[in-house]
Amino acid sequence: MSVSEVGDGFQVLFEKIPDSEEGYVLVQRHFEFPDGGKCYLETDDREFCGHFRFRRARLSWKRFEMVFGTKPERKIAVFFKATDSTYAEVQRVLRIMIPEIYSINASDEI
């Protein structure tokens, strides 16, 4: 898992195998131009690539879920392990990109 911030652009990358094109989810958003609240989503499955407004998003200490699209509604869940500092940085950047995101505190998670 990695976080990048350059100027008005933000991204979070979840990778199954570092530097591999297999098993990854990338979420980006750039604020230099109006984007209608859409994030760019890219995965190794081209069906799940493009600019989308997330209908729901939820972040916990072990999982990031996002729901987007209509007819059909699509859902992606990413499972991960993170240190406290990495989780805090991912949470910070995802809140910038997706202000409506619901985050669960470690003490609230079962």
C-alpha positions in Angstrom: 0.0 0.0 0.0 1.3 3.4 -0.9 0.2 7.0 -0.9 1.3 9.8 -3.2 0.6 13.5 -3.2 1.8 15.8 -5.9 0.4 19.4 -6.1 -3.3 19.0 -6.5 -3.2 15.3 -7.2 -3.6 12.4 -4.8 -3.4 8.7 -5.1 -3.6 5.5 -3.1 -2.2 2.3 -4.5 -3.0 -1.2 -3.1 -0.7 -3.9 -4.6 -0.8 -7.6 -4.1 2.8 -7.9 -5.3 4.8 -4.7 -5.4 5.6 -3.3 -8.9 3.4 -5.9 -10.5 0.5 -5.4 -12.9 -1.4 -8.3 -11.3 -3.6 -7.7 -8.3 -3.7 -3.9 -7.8 -6.2 -1.2 -7.2 -5.3 2.5 -7.8 -7.5 5.4 -6.7 -6.6 8.9 -8.0 -8.1 12.4 -7.9 -6.8 15.7 -9.2 -8.3 18.9 -8.0 -6.8 21.3 -10.6 -9.9 21.1 -12.7 -13.6 20.5 -11.8 -14.2 16.8 -11.8 -17.7 16.5 -10.6 -16.5 14.6 -7.5 -15.2 11.7 -9.6 -12.1 9.7 -8.8 -10.1 7.7 -11.3 -10.1 4.0 -10.6 -7.8 1.5 -12.1 -7.4 -2.2 -11.5 -5.9 -5.1 -13.3 -9.4 -5.9 -14.5 -10.2 -3.3 -17.3 -13.9 -3.6 -16.5 -13.3 -1.7 -13.3 -11.2 1.2 -14.8 -12.4 4.7 -15.4 -13.7 7.9 -13.7 -16.4 7.2 -11.2 -18.2 8.9 -8.4 -18.2 6.6 -5.4 -21.7 6.0 -4.1 -20.3 4.5 -0.9 -16.8 4.0 0.5 -15.7 2.5 3.8 -12.3 2.2 5.3 -11.3 0.0 8.2 -8.0 -1.2 9.5 -8.1 -4.3 7.3 -10.3 -3.4 4.3 -11.2 -0.6 1.9 -14.6 -1.0 0.2 -15.9 1.1 -2.6 -19.3 1.1 -4.4 -19.7 2.9 -7.7 -21.6 2.9 -11.0 -25.3 2.2 -11.7 -27.0 -0.6 -13.5 -25.0 -2.5 -12.6 -23.7 -1.2 -9.3 -20.1 -2.4 -8.8 -18.2 -3.1 -5.6 -14.6 -3.6 -4.9 -13.1 -4.7 -1.6 -9.4 -4.5 -0.9 -7.9 -6.4 2.1 -4.6 -5.2 3.5 -2.3 -5.0 6.5 -0.8 -1.6 7.5 1.2 0.0 10.2 -0.4 2.8 12.2 1.4 5.5 10.3 0.6 4.0 6.9 -3.1 3.6 7.8 -3.3 7.2 9.1 -1.8 8.5 5.8 -4.1 6.3 3.6 -7.1 7.5 5.7 -6.0 11.2 5.4 -5.6 11.0 1.6 -8.8 9.0 1.0 -10.8 11.6 3.0 -9.4 14.3 0.7 -10.4 12.3 -2.4 -13.7 10.9 -1.1 -15.0 13.3 1.6 -18.0 11.1 2.3 -15.9 8.1 3.2 -16.9 6.2 6.4 -13.9 5.2 8.5 -13.9 2.7 11.3 -11.6 3.2 14.3 -9.5 0.2 15.4 -11.4 0.0 18.6 -14.7 -0.2 16.7 -13.7 -3.0 14.4 -14.7 -6.6 15.3 
